[in-house]
Amino acid sequence: MTAGLDLTAASYLVIAIGTDPVTASVTQAWTAEAEGVAPTTLVVLDSMDSQADRDVLATVLGQTCVGVRCLIAGGRYDVMQALAFARERGALPPELASRVTHERDLPVYCAHCRGTHRVAAVPGGEVACPGCHRRLEVHEHHSAVLGSYLASDAQARELVP
């Protein structure tokens, strides 16, 4: 049995995001186990940056019923964005489970341009904002609603004469 799979589910929606081999392995194991318990749908997406993939996810989430368990696997950026996307569409915490298969990228919400961007950074580090080009400090905390870490101007603490 896969750790964390809720065996009381009425149905399962398994979501694989990206091409990482670990993502494929995780979602294959989830799907195999879930199929023995309840109706199971597997959805494979390239990226949460793709509007076409977001449309597919919106469609399948819109077809779910009470008792569904959404199992999401992929890189940190895609998983955090997919979880926020599902919450925005009414998914409740007990209906969501996830597995981050790599941490090469991070979703960062820039407090200045108000955009969420995929960046190669770590919480506590600094990165250039792809939107407004400011040097950002990536804060340690994140927002489940936005599916991203908050980032703000790294020099904002310094007073400029």
Helices and strands as residue ranges (DSSP letters): E 11-17, H 21-35, E 40-45, H 51-62, E 68-75, H 76-88, G 93-95, E 96-102, E 106-110, E 116-119, E 126-128, E 135-143, E 148-153
